[in-house]
């Protein structure tokens, strides 16, 4: 691969951009001590941009100086996790290059991914940029070489065999999940009288998209998100249930003990008292509850109450064998459901430790096994079938 001097020469600006100001100062101080005693670094209180500009000019003039500094102070070399690389390389490709000594791991860091605590490798930016300098074709050639070298490594071959075995096991587990899910769909259909099938099919698939939406509430990122606004689609299904006079559909209203939301804006005097009394150890709302009379009487404090903010409309589709329940927050559902007084009160036990007051997110493995698009398509078909009645 490329010499590191070539790497520094090609990516001097990128390297300097990655260095914090304290490292830039250390580099210039090292340069003064080791290379040119006559060199005068910028004043200590100068802005980072000036330190970066001076350091860049020295590195561009002689890239080896930065490498010599890194040799003297290896802890200053920036490290990059794979998700920050300027090019794409899969886990298997990185693992292959590491196993064949083409890509050393600089360190590992703890991360919480997909519900698990894992160790994520980080790599010296010099090694990452060395790979970038190769270009796409050069990296392909290096990977081809590494594959040939890996054939001579018993440990790597054993690890690959274990990985393939795990992949086969995971694929089998996913197939079992998929099969069990569709068997449950078929069991639902067979147990229902034909007249009830459209209603309960819509209820079933509404439950599935509701769980998919909850999944994406927990896992949405800039690069990964749901295929649709499932809460909007759920609202369309609820509208169908509200318009229907089917005896299997019931509606209600759930109002918890503390249904209202309070927004408390304290005046300067009360906020100072809140700081002294609590040291920010409790929410402002709790402080308000303890000093409610004084704050309500204070003309400078503002308390805004949103009634029934935490209340929920409730819809249930149920027969002797199956039951599907749906909760919709009052602020989102009041235009759809209308006045709460027309619905009977219901009393439910909310989740204690879950991510949601009611219901749960779909399991990742199940979602991947069944397929999000399949769930979305089945819901749309069920909605149109029920609406056509």
Secondary structure as GFF3:
##gff-version 3
##sequence-region A 1 389
A	DSSP	alpha_helix	4	10	.	.	.	ID=ss1
A	DSSP	alpha_helix	12	18	.	.	.	ID=ss2
A	DSSP	alpha_helix	21	34	.	.	.	ID=ss3
A	DSSP	alpha_helix	48	61	.	.	.	ID=ss4
A	DSSP	alpha_helix	64	72	.	.	.	ID=ss5
A	DSSP	three_ten_helix	74	76	.	.	.	ID=ss6
A	DSSP	beta_strand	79	81	.	.	.	ID=ss7
A	DSSP	three_ten_helix	82	84	.	.	.	ID=ss8
A	DSSP	alpha_helix	91	99	.	.	.	ID=ss9
A	DSSP	beta_strand	107	113	.	.	.	ID=ss10
A	DSSP	beta_strand	116	124	.	.	.	ID=ss11
A	DSSP	alpha_helix	125	150	.	.	.	ID=ss12
A	DSSP	alpha_helix	154	191	.	.	.	ID=ss13
A	DSSP	alpha_helix	194	219	.	.	.	ID=ss14
A	DSSP	alpha_helix	230	243	.	.	.	ID=ss15
A	DSSP	beta_strand	249	254	.	.	.	ID=ss16
A	DSSP	beta_strand	261	265	.	.	.	ID=ss17
A	DSSP	alpha_helix	268	278	.	.	.	ID=ss18
A	DSSP	alpha_helix	284	290	.	.	.	ID=ss19
A	DSSP	alpha_helix	292	297	.	.	.	ID=ss20
A	DSSP	beta_strand	302	306	.	.	.	ID=ss21
A	DSSP	beta_strand	312	318	.	.	.	ID=ss22
A	DSSP	beta_strand	323	329	.	.	.	ID=ss23
A	DSSP	alpha_helix	330	337	.	.	.	ID=ss24
A	DSSP	three_ten_helix	340	342	.	.	.	ID=ss25
A	DSSP	beta_strand	344	345	.	.	.	ID=ss26
A	DSSP	alpha_helix	364	370	.	.	.	ID=ss27
A	DSSP	alpha_helix	372	387	.	.	.	ID=ss28
###
